[in-house]
Amino acid sequence: MTELSTPLLQVRGLTRHFPVRSGVLLRTSGQVHAADDVSFDLNVGETLGLVGESGCGKSTVGKTLLRLYEPTSGAVLFEGRDIASMNKAELRRMRRNVQIILQDPFESLNARHTIGKILEEPFIIHRLGSTAERRRRVAGLLEKVGLEAATANRFPHEFSGGQRQRIGIARAIALEPKLIVCDEAVSALDVSIQSQVINLLLELQREMNLALLFIAHDLAVVKHVSDHIAVMYLGEIIETATATEIYRSPRHPYTQALLSAIPVPDPGAGRERIVLEGDVPSPIEPPGGCRFHTRCRYAQEDCRQLKPALKPVHSGASVACHHWQSLG
């Protein structure tokens, strides 16, 4: 994989809060802390897996990277340029290089349009090619993702879920981007179809030298596709490391609990199942100190009072826990 002195994507202190409105006048009564002080890098040709429970802020981070949500604070630099400072024309050019694959392949496709029209739309928006050239490129895209060119005249409801996600992938790669955000791209698919779609993504990544931000809650899938992994809890990144290291020796107690929940194919294999007690706190009023302390079996008084910083453990790995070195 290609290594650059400057990462393709740099996220620094990214924060996104959503206002909570109430009353007849819909005054702001609070804030949903969807993402707080999120930072990471992503190089050309690499995959970063962003994992955590549902509602932890993973998808919010992905959509804020594309400015589908405006960041509350922080910076997102793509090829060294902050996307928050881009005007409309600059943002359109940037989006040729940054695309997204959404979770629901049916909801993300216009049911009134044929597949050919859906795949032709990116070329029309960016004024690329003649009508004949666009149709040739649409046929090529369909064949690249394993569908026949003749299916361009069919509508989304005529395809299976796996086929619709292949169409979503074809749309995402149409403009030959450098980065694709995969927002739970396989979680709505059957397990057998998941593997086919993941293999297609990995094949396209090798062919096009794509960087992938792979957002998911299935840790077994994330291990298979990722070079590095960042674990989120209640809007914050609490651990990062290479995929191999985070599965071999997780440091944060939340990461340990997540990994203990992965099914083991050997019924006779013994492994401690870490069951987290209590519910995830409200993102409107997250706990003080370490946000995980309300469910952590190792929590001490300083965990309740002091917020742990995400500190480097060594090159390429970091953890936000006061006591990770003493955990069993």
Secondary structure, DSSP 8 states (H G I E B T S, - for coil): ----SS-SEEEEEEEEEEEEEETTTTEEEEEEEEEEEEEEEE-TT-EEEEE-STTSSHHHHHHHHTTSS--SEEEEEETTEEGGG--HHHHHHHHHHEEEE-S-TTTTS-TTS-HHHHHHHHHHHTT-S-HHHHHHHHHHHHHHTT--GGGGGS-GGGS-HHHHHHHHHHHHHTT--SEEEEESTTTTS-HHHHHHHHHHHHHHHHHHT-EEEEEES-HHHHHHH-SEEEEEETTEEEEEEEHHHHHHS--SHHHHHHHHTS--S-TT---------S----TTS--SSSTTTTT-TT--HHHHHS----EEEETTEEE--TTGGG--
